[in-house]
Amino acid sequence: MPFRIKFGLSVVVGLVALAGWFYMGHLGEIGPQRAVAFLGPFMIFSLWMFPEVMRHSSGKPPRPKLPGAQSK
């Protein structure tokens, strides 16, 4: 995923988590407020930590190379 998209998505997730945190505080819900305070940064961390899945254009996974097999 390009840096611009990843950064923009991180900003949006952070703002939504911050808004959810304030909203839960306004309602007086402590448990959900703590959950939002954990899950927002966790989602941003996960977005940057784990690489995206790369797929081949043919749609088929590459065949594993067997030892002793000849290449075509």
Rosetta constraint file for C-alpha pairs under 8 A:
AtomPair CA 1 CA 5 HARMONIC 6.78 0.50
AtomPair CA 1 CA 6 HARMONIC 6.49 0.50
AtomPair CA 1 CA 52 HARMONIC 7.13 0.50
AtomPair CA 2 CA 6 HARMONIC 6.30 0.50
AtomPair CA 3 CA 7 HARMONIC 5.90 0.50
AtomPair CA 4 CA 8 HARMONIC 6.01 0.50
AtomPair CA 5 CA 9 HARMONIC 5.97 0.50
AtomPair CA 6 CA 10 HARMONIC 6.10 0.50
AtomPair CA 6 CA 47 HARMONIC 7.48 0.50
AtomPair CA 6 CA 48 HARMONIC 7.73 0.50
AtomPair CA 7 CA 11 HARMONIC 6.28 0.50
AtomPair CA 8 CA 12 HARMONIC 6.25 0.50
AtomPair CA 9 CA 13 HARMONIC 6.07 0.50
AtomPair CA 10 CA 14 HARMONIC 6.02 0.50
AtomPair CA 10 CA 44 HARMONIC 5.59 0.50
AtomPair CA 10 CA 47 HARMONIC 7.72 0.50
AtomPair CA 11 CA 15 HARMONIC 6.13 0.50
AtomPair CA 12 CA 16 HARMONIC 6.13 0.50
AtomPair CA 13 CA 17 HARMONIC 6.04 0.50
AtomPair CA 13 CA 40 HARMONIC 6.67 0.50
AtomPair CA 13 CA 43 HARMONIC 7.70 0.50
AtomPair CA 13 CA 44 HARMONIC 7.05 0.50
AtomPair CA 14 CA 18 HARMONIC 6.07 0.50
AtomPair CA 14 CA 40 HARMONIC 6.16 0.50
AtomPair CA 14 CA 41 HARMONIC 7.11 0.50
AtomPair CA 14 CA 44 HARMONIC 7.38 0.50
AtomPair CA 15 CA 19 HARMONIC 6.09 0.50
AtomPair CA 16 CA 20 HARMONIC 6.04 0.50
AtomPair CA 17 CA 21 HARMONIC 6.04 0.50
AtomPair CA 17 CA 36 HARMONIC 6.11 0.50
AtomPair CA 17 CA 37 HARMONIC 7.11 0.50
AtomPair CA 17 CA 39 HARMONIC 7.89 0.50
AtomPair CA 17 CA 40 HARMONIC 5.08 0.50
AtomPair CA 18 CA 22 HARMONIC 6.32 0.50
AtomPair CA 18 CA 37 HARMONIC 7.78 0.50
AtomPair CA 18 CA 40 HARMONIC 7.85 0.50
AtomPair CA 19 CA 23 HARMONIC 6.06 0.50
AtomPair CA 20 CA 24 HARMONIC 6.02 0.50
AtomPair CA 20 CA 33 HARMONIC 7.50 0.50
AtomPair CA 20 CA 36 HARMONIC 6.69 0.50
AtomPair CA 21 CA 25 HARMONIC 6.19 0.50
AtomPair CA 21 CA 33 HARMONIC 5.18 0.50
AtomPair CA 21 CA 34 HARMONIC 7.76 0.50
AtomPair CA 21 CA 36 HARMONIC 5.87 0.50
AtomPair CA 21 CA 37 HARMONIC 6.40 0.50
AtomPair CA 22 CA 26 HARMONIC 6.08 0.50
AtomPair CA 22 CA 33 HARMONIC 7.81 0.50
AtomPair CA 23 CA 27 HARMONIC 6.33 0.50
AtomPair CA 24 CA 28 HARMONIC 6.18 0.50
AtomPair CA 24 CA 29 HARMONIC 5.27 0.50
AtomPair CA 24 CA 30 HARMONIC 7.18 0.50
AtomPair CA 24 CA 32 HARMONIC 6.59 0.50
AtomPair CA 24 CA 33 HARMONIC 5.21 0.50
AtomPair CA 25 CA 29 HARMONIC 5.90 0.50
AtomPair CA 25 CA 30 HARMONIC 6.73 0.50
AtomPair CA 25 CA 33 HARMONIC 6.26 0.50
AtomPair CA 29 CA 33 HARMONIC 6.14 0.50
AtomPair CA 30 CA 34 HARMONIC 6.25 0.50
AtomPair CA 31 CA 35 HARMONIC 6.33 0.50
AtomPair CA 32 CA 36 HARMONIC 6.14 0.50
AtomPair CA 33 CA 37 HARMONIC 6.16 0.50
AtomPair CA 34 CA 38 HARMONIC 6.27 0.50
AtomPair CA 35 CA 39 HARMONIC 5.95 0.50
AtomPair CA 36 CA 40 HARMONIC 5.80 0.50
AtomPair CA 37 CA 41 HARMONIC 7.13 0.50
AtomPair CA 38 CA 42 HARMONIC 6.18 0.50
AtomPair CA 39 CA 43 HARMONIC 5.98 0.50
AtomPair CA 40 CA 44 HARMONIC 6.53 0.50
AtomPair CA 41 CA 45 HARMONIC 6.02 0.50
AtomPair CA 42 CA 46 HARMONIC 6.01 0.50
AtomPair CA 43 CA 47 HARMONIC 6.15 0.50
AtomPair CA 44 CA 48 HARMONIC 6.58 0.50
AtomPair CA 45 CA 49 HARMONIC 5.91 0.50
AtomPair CA 46 CA 50 HARMONIC 5.83 0.50
AtomPair CA 47 CA 51 HARMONIC 7.87 0.50
AtomPair CA 55 CA 59 HARMONIC 6.90 0.50
AtomPair CA 55 CA 61 HARMONIC 7.62 0.50
AtomPair CA 56 CA 60 HARMONIC 6.74 0.50
AtomPair CA 56 CA 61 HARMONIC 6.86 0.50
AtomPair CA 56 CA 62 HARMONIC 7.98 0.50
AtomPair CA 65 CA 69 HARMONIC 7.11 0.50
